């Protein structure tokens, strides 16, 4: 039972254009969402997060949008740079007694071409 | 400030052998986690700890044991390794429910 899904295994984008990565979830108890970025042979690094009380959060070139009614979130990267090429994971937390436990999606491989 | 470190980086085991993976963090975080990453599966939580001396099961705990004798260390043990435990293992820590910081990973192959 995959509670967090990233349906696009890969995405290819030209440098300077927008990258949009999508994530869907099924558990209505999730109230905090995060995006992590992972380079080969390294651990995931935190990118940006959003609480369920918001529908948008920005940090520089990165913006996360949350649509609670559709149980969908997306990560926008504008403009995309070759150094953004990595695997992107979305993750969700249910709050309460979940003790910060994260449920991850399968990941999307982003390739930004110069 | 090293953040989260993991030992070893690589290991090859034969079926039935045992081993312990060590995770250490120097950020004084209360919570620590062990995940495994498999192709097409994302990261899945094995066990976690909400403080020194505490441990709890995650999503895929079978075949693993953990201990948190010191706040800064979280050990993951495989008592009798199986090929299905071939994976990349990541440790993470967080200040309570805050952002999790990950180690560089341990690549384990069980033959």
Interface residues (C-beta under 8 A of the other chain):
Chain A: X4 X6 X9 X32 X34 X36 X41 X42 X43 X44 X45 X46 X49 X89 X91 X93 X95 X98 X99 X100 X101 X102 X103 X104 X105 X106 X107
Chain B: X4 X31 X33 X35 X40 X41 X42 X43 X44 X45 X48 X50 X56 X58 X59 X90 X92 X94 X96 X97 X98 X99 X100 X101 X102 X103 X104 X105
